[in-house]
Amino acid sequence: MITRCIDSVVEAYVDDVQAGRRVAGRLEVDAVARYLDDLRRQDSDDFPYRFERRRAESACEFFPLLKHGDGEYVGQPFILYPWQAFIVWNLFGWARKDDGLRRFREAFISVGRGNGKTPFGAALMLLLFAFDSPA
């Protein structure tokens, strides 16, 4: 599968944001810091969430099954940009320990014009509509 090494894409993105090699806003830097902090805390008894790598991978593997319908990428598989992979990785990888439900039920995604928000949002909705399950 095209995204089999999606974890390395996410890890590289996280490293680049932390090291300042990627220009990132304060909220993006904070999201990366929270992700790393939560990974460290997930094994403690007082932290109610766990990261489920397989669920995150499965969600990311969905995107290349789709093809772009218009624009310069028409007919090509939907390959996630690193920032998109990080979002999907977090939205679908984190789950509550007690019942397995996804930790994040909502996401606010704000990026500049021309960065693929519409196709990304549409693909996320397709994933949620077709394959999202309570646990």
Summary of the structure (lengths in Angstrom):
residues: 135
radius of gyration: 15.1
end to end distance: 24.1
largest distance: 48.7
contacts: 328
relative contact order: 0.16
helix: 54%
strand: 7%
